[in-house]
Amino acid sequence: MPATAGVDGTCTTDDDSGQIGTWLKVEATTTSFTITNETDYAGPGASIIERKDYAVFSGSCGSLTQIDCQADVNNGTSFTVSGLTTGVMYYIYVTRSANSIAEGCIGCNMAATCITSTVPYVSDAGEDCTSAMSLTTNTTYSTSNANQTSGGALCAGSTENDAWFQWCAPLSWPMGQSAYINVNNQTCNSTSGLQLSVWNTHTVCPSSSLDPNVVCQNPGNQVDYYYTWPTGPGRCHYITIDGFAGTACSFDITVGSIIVLPVELISFTGEHIDNKNRIEWSIASQSNNKQFTLYRSNDGISYDKLYEEQGQGTTTTQYNYSFDDYFFTKNAYNYYRLTQEDFDGHIKVFDLVVVDNRDRFDRNSKPIKSVDIMGRPVDQFHQGIRLDQYHDGSVRKVFVSPETR
């Protein structure tokens, strides 16, 4: 990948910050590790072209501090980086050395590097079902199945280095809501890939491929696995991730919720009635619903809170709600926004309702048509109720008594 501004180009005779190189990331298992250049080209000048520069950094992407640098490292040559902190991630930038560049072969940027330590890597994932790593909903974990042993069942095939996890749906999990699992950012030592099993045995450890499962993933060349399944409140699932034929991978794993709308909205309406704006909404069902909040705006941008209505938690009974706004802005559009909040703090915003409170009835304008309540044409002197229709399509109801005539 191209170099970034975080690279210190002064550590070698050529400026590494302007070169195309390879970034490596490694977690220290003790206070030092050894880096070996294993780049192996064939052809003229290979022994020179194979030489690499290595820059080692601490910190994080965008904020790196160089802690070591080795220039012109030949194929098969090793060096040790000391003063590390166990459990901390370090970054290594590999580029061609000045001698390699001078030899030619513009496209020879590939690098092969082996990083070893005196202390083997130990995954934080469980070795077997009884020691399964607990996962929190909607939280991503970076882990590995490296150096794991065969610890139990798999939905298909054999196990070589399986990592175990357990996830339980919260007790507030809405009925009918689905969960998802995402295994991504896989970096493996072969192309065989990972095998994934999500078991449906609740809190009982699976012991056979015949035990019920909700996900059974065979290995392939995918680097991003995403599956969903329905579950219920408090339901637990064991998860097995195994490398096909012993493949070792680092990966990210997340188990989360497929968001189901907490309420099923039937209608949300507003109209001007008897000197007030009446806002109404109807709900077919509610799930984990805490409250509704109604807001009003005069420009559709800035909103003021008008009203709060307590939700019904979880129910399939239809509820109808209304609010009468007597203090709307006259001779203007009034915008109303409805939101719904569940007990987990998630907020859903529904579409706007607009009530036109502009004064359409200019005293100098004349209706294009007037009818009585039976729809028969009348004039402006008709006694009783008449309906006046105007050019903009609006209708005004007028009552004429004998006294006003």
Secondary structure, 3 states (H helix, E strand, C coil): CECCCCCCCCCCCCCHHHCECEEEEEECCCCCEEEEECCCCCCCCHHHHCCEEEEEEEEECCEEEEEEEEEEECCCCEEEECCCCCCCEEEEEEEECHHHHHHCCCCCCCCCEEEECCCCCCCCCECCHHHCEEECCCEEEEEECCCCCCCCCCCCCCCCCCEEEEEECCCCCCCCCEEEEEEEEEEECCCCCEEEEEECCCCCCCCCCCCCEEEEECCCCCCCEEEEEECCCCCEEEEEEEEHHHCCEEEEEEEEECCCCCEEEEEEEEEEECCEEEEEEEEEEEEEEEEEEEEEECCCCCCEEEEEEEEEEEECCCEEEEEEECCCCCCCEEEEEEEEEECCCCEEECCCEEEECCCCCCCCCCCCEEEECCCCECCCCCCEEEEEECCCCCEEEEEECCCCC
